[in-house]
Amino acid sequence: MDNMTLKKMLIETEPDFSAKIIDGFIVADIDEEALGILKRKWSQKSNREDFLQFSTEKVLQATGLMSDKGLNYACLILLGEKEKIDEYLPGSEIIFEWRQDNNKISYDYRKNWREPFFKIYEEIWAAINARNLRMPFQEGFVQREIYAFSEKPIREAILNAVAHRDYSINKQSIFMKASPEEFVIESPGGLLPGITPENIIYKSAWRNRTIAEVFEKAGLVERSGQGMDDIFSSSIKEGKGLPDLTESNPFSVKLKMPAKVKDKNFIIFLEKVANEKQISLSIEEICELEQIREHQKTNKIEHKEKFMKNGIIEKIGKARGTKYILSHTYYKHEGKVGVYTRLSGVSREKQKELIIMHIEKNGKGFLSEFIDIFPELKIKDINNLLQELRRSGIVHFIGPKRSGYWGIINK
């Protein structure tokens, strides 16, 4: 039996590490500030002010951090004094590095925390947010903005790493690396059996269930699971594209979250569709639309039918040659109707028909749009097609040579 198979078997049968009792770790070793934060958050989430009056032992027992046998590792990680974390679990550490240039080897700022998580939770976000970048964009008369590091998905990623990392790997820490290009967080321990980068937003599993459940009681997460769907949904809705988990391996999970807006028109398009059609889109549907936008293959036919019914996508071709693209509305708003015409494409043998179809659908056709339609052709070849259509009496050129356009001749 190879080491990889053995590791998977051990993970499947291993009990919750965070629920294990630590001999010698006692109530006096609890950080009072961290405990106070947990009590306040638990009280607010439960709408129970009386929780604030609970004794330390009662809080620990009610939240699963203490049993008749003693205090567990979840208690140490979330509430234990720094000296006790150093003694019992020095790998329980979070490191943050910032680089103004993503390709630099040396960092511009570095901070590491080896303290109870409830004590540093806000400080970690503050360190990241201090280096946040605001990206404004105009939508009509309305000025809007998106931040490189949106608070909710970043916090979800940190909580996910703390709740799901493998604490038995004591020589590695949770490592965060940020730049204007992306936010990367890597945690020790690979994906759990049955979880893959492809299904991670649909399936949930716990490596440290006790920690995850405390997060839920404190209102840090909506449910004791993973929150990965929120991370993906937010990234796509902000026009940044899909987060990337492909660099994960059996010994670490690496999540790369894009920070730059790739397509602001996709944000507007999704919002417009939702408002005009009065429909909501699930995380699965949002991810599928992102795949269609990126021209990737998709398989969920039931979603395609909903999209087509609401005019979100269009079907091109038949049988094995069938493909789906975002609707003409999206490309028109983006100012790339030429790209739409190419994607909705026809074979090269029908290039003239493609030009006519494009002009008829859009009322006019500019040379720049024909270049988008035929990226494989030289400009002189496109002009030859247009001149042949002109000589045939089908199209004519309107306006000055530099700024004019092609139109259909009405007969």
ZAMARGU-4260 file (C-alpha; in steps of 0.2 Angstrom, whole numbers, plus 5000, padded with zeros to 4 digits):
<rodrens>
0) 5000/5000/5000 | 5008/5017/4995 | 5009/5032/5007 | 4995/5041/4997 | 4982/5028/4999
5) 4987/5025/5017 | 4985/5044/5021 | 4968/5044/5013 | 4962/5029/5024 | 4969/5038/5039
10) 4959/5054/5035 | 4943/5044/5032 | 4944/5035/5049 | 4952/5049/5060 | 4941/5057/5072
15) 4939/5076/5073 | 4956/5082/5078 | 4949/5098/5085 | 4938/5088/5098 | 4953/5079/5105
20) 4956/5083/5124 | 4973/5091/5128 | 4981/5084/5145 | 4987/5099/5155 | 4977/5112/5146
25) 4965/5120/5159 | 4952/5134/5161 | 4966/5146/5168 | 4975/5145/5151 | 4960/5153/5142
30) 4964/5171/5135 | 4950/5182/5143 | 4949/5194/5128 | 4946/5180/5116 | 4933/5172/5127
35) 4924/5189/5129 | 4923/5191/5110 | 4916/5173/5108 | 4903/5177/5122 | 4898/5193/5113
40) 4896/5185/5096 | 4887/5170/5103 | 4875/5181/5112 | 4872/5192/5097 | 4869/5178/5085
45) 4857/5169/5097 | 4849/5185/5103 | 4852/5180/5121 | 4859/5193/5132 | 4860/5181/5147
50) 4874/5172/5138 | 4885/5186/5143 | 4883/5182/5161 | 4887/5163/5159 | 4903/5157/5168
55) 4918/5152/5158 | 4915/5134/5161 | 4897/5135/5155 | 4902/5144/5139 | 4915/5132/5135
60) 4903/5117/5138 | 4889/5125/5128 | 4900/5128/5113 | 4908/5111/5113 | 4925/5117/5118
65) 4925/5108/5134 | 4918/5091/5140 | 4919/5081/5156 | 4936/5075/5151 | 4944/5092/5149
70) 4947/5106/5136 | 4950/5101/5117 | 4961/5107/5103 | 4947/5118/5096 | 4947/5128/5113
75) 4966/5130/5112 | 4966/5136/5093 | 4951/5148/5096 | 4954/5154/5114 | 4970/5148/5121
80) 4983/5160/5128 | 4998/5162/5116 | 5010/5153/5127 | 4999/5138/5127 | 4998/5138/5108
85) 5017/5139/5107 | 5018/5124/5119 | 5005/5113/5112 | 5002/5118/5094 | 5015/5129/5087
90) 5009/5126/5069 | 4993/5135/5073 | 4999/5151/5065 | 4993/5162/5051 | 5005/5172/5040
95) 5001/5186/5029 | 5012/5194/5015 | 5009/5208/5004 | 5018/5212/4987 | 5015/5227/4977
100) 5022/5217/4962 | 5015/5199/4962 | 5032/5193/4954 | 5043/5200/4967 | 5052/5187/4978
105) 5054/5198/4993 | 5038/5205/5002 | 5033/5223/5005 | 5024/5219/5021 | 5023/5203/5032
110) 5013/5199/5048 | 5011/5183/5057 | 4999/5178/5071 | 5001/5164/5083 | 4987/5168/5095
115) 4969/5163/5099 | 4959/5165/5083 | 4945/5175/5091 | 4957/5188/5097 | 4965/5190/5080
120) 4950/5188/5068 | 4947/5207/5066 | 4965/5211/5065 | 4969/5199/5051 | 4955/5207/5040
125) 4962/5225/5045 | 4979/5220/5039 | 4972/5214/5022 | 4960/5229/5020 | 4973/5242/5024
130) 4981/5237/5007 | 4964/5235/4998 | 4962/5243/4981 | 4946/5252/4975 | 4941/5249/4957
135) 4928/5262/4952 | 4918/5260/4936 | 4903/5270/4928 | 4886/5263/4924 | 4876/5276/4915
140) 4876/5291/4927 | 4879/5280/4942 | 4897/5278/4949 | 4900/5261/4956 | 4915/5252/4964
145) 4922/5235/4967 | 4936/5231/4979 | 4951/5220/4975 | 4948/5211/4992 | 4930/5210/4996
150) 4927/5207/5014 | 4914/5193/5014 | 4924/5180/5003 | 4941/5185/5011 | 4934/5181/5028
155) 4926/5165/5022 | 4942/5159/5015 | 4951/5162/5031 | 4938/5154/5041 | 4938/5139/5029
160) 4957/5137/5031 | 4956/5138/5050 | 4942/5125/5051 | 4948/5113/5038 | 4967/5113/5039
165) 4977/5098/5045 | 4984/5103/5062 | 4994/5087/5063 | 5005/5095/5051 | 5014/5105/5064
170) 5028/5112/5053 | 5017/5122/5041 | 5006/5137/5044 | 4991/5145/5035 | 4999/5156/5023
175) 4991/5171/5014 | 4999/5180/5000 | 4991/5196/4992 | 4995/5208/4978 | 4985/5219/4967
180) 4983/5204/4955 | 4976/5191/4967 | 4973/5184/4985 | 4981/5167/4989 | 4978/5157/5004
185) 4986/5140/5007 | 4983/5128/5022 | 4991/5112/5027 | 4982/5096/5022 | 4974/5091/5006
190) 4956/5091/5001 | 4946/5077/5010 | 4941/5061/5001 | 4927/5064/4989 | 4931/5083/4988
195) 4939/5089/4972 | 4942/5107/4964 | 4927/5103/4953 | 4914/5098/4966 | 4920/5109/4981
200) 4906/5121/4980 | 4893/5107/4980 | 4900/5095/4993 | 4904/5099/5011 | 4915/5089/5023
205) 4923/5093/5040 | 4941/5090/5045 | 4939/5100/5062 | 4920/5099/5064 | 4921/5106/5082
210) 4929/5122/5076 | 4917/5124/5062 | 4902/5122/5074 | 4909/5136/5085 | 4910/5147/5070
215) 4892/5144/5067 | 4887/5147/5085 | 4897/5164/5085 | 4889/5169/5068 | 4905/5170/5059
220) 4898/5157/5046 | 4880/5154/5041 | 4882/5136/5043 | 4895/5124/5049 | 4902/5119/5032
225) 4913/5127/5020 | 4907/5144/5013 | 4916/5140/4996 | 4900/5143/4987 | 4900/5161/4993
230) 4918/5163/4988 | 4915/5158/4970 | 4898/5167/4968 | 4906/5183/4974 | 4921/5182/4963
235) 4910/5179/4947 | 4897/5192/4952 | 4911/5205/4953 | 4917/5201/4936 | 4934/5194/4942
240) 4932/5176/4935 | 4933/5159/4944 | 4944/5156/4959 | 4957/5143/4956 | 4960/5127/4967
245) 4970/5118/4954 | 4987/5120/4962 | 4981/5110/4978 | 4989/5094/4981 | 4987/5079/4994
250) 4996/5089/5007 | 4989/5107/5005 | 4974/5116/4999 | 4979/5132/4989 | 4965/5144/4984
255) 4968/5158/4972 | 4956/5172/4972 | 4957/5185/4957 | 4958/5203/4963 | 4956/5212/4947
260) 4939/5215/4937 | 4940/5206/4921 | 4923/5210/4914 | 4913/5224/4922 | 4899/5221/4909
265) 4896/5204/4915 | 4892/5211/4932 | 4879/5223/4924 | 4873/5209/4913 | 4869/5197/4928
270) 4861/5211/4938 | 4850/5217/4923 | 4844/5199/4919 | 4840/5196/4937 | 4830/5212/4939
275) 4821/5212/4922 | 4816/5194/4922 | 4813/5193/4941 | 4823/5177/4943 | 4837/5172/4955
280) 4852/5162/4950 | 4859/5148/4961 | 4878/5146/4963 | 4878/5132/4951 | 4869/5143/4938
285) 4881/5157/4941 | 4896/5146/4939 | 4889/5139/4923 | 4886/5156/4915 | 4904/5160/4919
290) 4910/5144/4910 | 4899/5150/4895 | 4907/5167/4896 | 4924/5159/4896 | 4918/5148/4881
295) 4921/5132/4891 | 4911/5116/4889 | 4896/5114/4901 | 4884/5099/4904 | 4869/5104/4914
300) 4855/5104/4901 | 4842/5110/4914 | 4851/5126/4917 | 4854/5129/4898 | 4835/5128/4896
305) 4832/5141/4909 | 4845/5152/4902 | 4838/5151/4885 | 4820/5154/4891 | 4825/5170/4899
310) 4836/5176/4884 | 4852/5174/4894 | 4861/5163/4882 | 4859/5157/4864 | 4861/5140/4856
315) 4872/5138/4841 | 4873/5123/4829 | 4865/5106/4831 | 4869/5088/4837 | 4888/5086/4842
320) 4892/5103/4835 | 4880/5112/4847 | 4887/5126/4858 | 4881/5140/4869 | 4886/5158/4870
325) 4880/5173/4880 | 4866/5182/4872 | 4868/5196/4859 | 4862/5208/4873 | 4878/5205/4883
330) 4890/5208/4868 | 4881/5223/4862 | 4882/5231/4880 | 4901/5226/4880 | 4903/5234/4863
335) 4909/5218/4855 | 4895/5213/4843 | 4909/5207/4831 | 4914/5194/4844 | 4896/5189/4846
340) 4895/5186/4827 | 4911/5176/4826 | 4905/5165/4841 | 4888/5163/4834 | 4898/5158/4819
345) 4897/5150/4803 | 4910/5141/4793 | 4924/5151/4784 | 4915/5146/4767 | 4901/5157/4772
350) 4911/5173/4777 | 4900/5184/4766 | 4884/5178/4773 | 4892/5181/4790 | 4895/5199/4786
355) 4878/5201/4779 | 4870/5193/4795 | 4881/5204/4806 | 4876/5220/4797 | 4857/5215/4797
360) 4857/5211/4815 | 4866/5227/4821 | 4860/5239/4808 | 4878/5243/4802 | 4895/5236/4803
365) 4912/5243/4806 | 4929/5237/4800 | 4934/5234/4819 | 4919/5222/4821 | 4924/5212/4806
370) 4941/5210/4813 | 4933/5203/4828 | 4923/5191/4818 | 4938/5185/4807 | 4953/5186/4818
375) 4962/5173/4807 | 4960/5185/4792 | 4971/5200/4787 | 4963/5217/4785 | 4965/5216/4766
380) 4956/5200/4765 | 4941/5207/4775 | 4941/5222/4763 | 4941/5210/4748 | 4926/5201/4755
385) 4917/5218/4758 | 4922/5224/4740 | 4915/5209/4732 | 4898/5211/4742 | 4898/5230/4736
390) 4901/5225/4718 | 4886/5213/4720 | 4875/5227/4725 | 4872/5220/4743 | 4882/5232/4754
395) 4888/5250/4752 | 4900/5261/4763 | 4893/5276/4772 | 4902/5291/4779 | 4921/5296/4779
400) 4934/5283/4775 | 4941/5283/4793 | 4925/5283/4803 | 4912/5276/4791 | 4903/5260/4791
405) 4895/5247/4780 | 4876/5245/4778 | 4864/5235/4768 | 4858/5242/4751 | 4839/5242/4752
410) 4831/5237/4736
</rodrens>
